[in-house]
Amino acid sequence: MKIASRDWLTIREASRLLGVHIGTVREWADAGVLPSYRTAGGHRRFSAFGLEDFLNHQSQSPSDNHSSPREHALRVVRAELETHPLKHSPWFQHLGTKLSAEQRQQQREIGQHLLACVVAFVEEPEARDHFLDEGRRIAREYGRTFQANGLSAGNAARATIYFRQIILKTVLSDKLGSRTGDEEDARLFERVSAFLDEILLALLDAYQ
C-alpha cells in the first residue's frame, strides 16, 4: 500500500500496512505500543509516520536497543508523569470527576497523537505546515472537551502549560543533548516552542 508519510490511516489500513490482524493493531493501540487517536465519531486513526517508524523499529535486530524518537518521547513523558503526579492539581481533580473512563482513555490517545505530531514536526521539515495544522485541530478538540466539562479557560491553560513543558523537554532532549550555543539547535528550540505556543492559543480559541 503506497501512502504519504503525513497520511492518517484507518485501523484496517494500518492492519494491512503492518501485516497483522485488526485485533492485534487494536491491542497494540490499547497498550500504547502503537499511538493512535479517536475521531469525534470514535474511530481510530493512525499516523503513517508512526506506523513506518514502528515497522523500522520492528525490523531491527533484537540486540539493537535504539528506540525511535516517538518511542523515546512516550517513555520520557510517562516517566515525567510518574515523577510529578497530577493528583493534587485542581484542573486534574476537576477532570477526574467529570470524565468517564472511556473519555479519559480517549484523551490519552489524543495526547499521544499530539505528541506524534510534535515529533513529526521536528523529523519532517517539509511537512511542518501540515503537522502544525493537525496540532491546532487537536488542541481545539481538547479545548472543546475541557469547556464542555466545566474546566475554566485558566485551568485549561495551566494543564496545557504543564504538558507543554514536558513535551518541550522530551522532544528536544535527543536533539540538543548537552550542547550549548549551537545556532541550529537554537533555531530548533525556537521552532518547537513556537509550535507549542500555537497549540496553547488554539486550545484557548475553543473557549471563544
C-alpha angles and dihedrals in degrees: 000000000000114000139163116249091241097052122116114221136205119241090257091053090046089051091054093046093050094040095231136112119277089242090059091051089050091050092049090049093048090050092050092242090116114036117226140152135212124240121228086268092056097254120140120240126192129202113240087213090056093045093050090047089051091051092049091051092048091052092057118101117264090249092059106094097177111122129207121258089252094051091046090050093051092050093050093047091051091048091050091050091051091049094047107033117201100212093107095050111106093220091051092048090049094052091044090063095043106042124073121227089258092051092049090052090050090051090051090052091049089049091053089049091052091049089051088053092053092049091047090048088060097040099044109046093173091060100043095117090054094051092045090054090048091049091052090050091052091047092053089050089052090048094052090050092049093048093046089055095050100256111150120239089245094055091043088055091049091052091049093048090050092055092038090063092049094046093047091051092045100047094044098043096086094037100049103028112167096325122118135188096028110142094212091051090049091053091049091052090051093049095050091044090051090049091053092045088057089051091056093047092048091051091051090047087066088066093059 
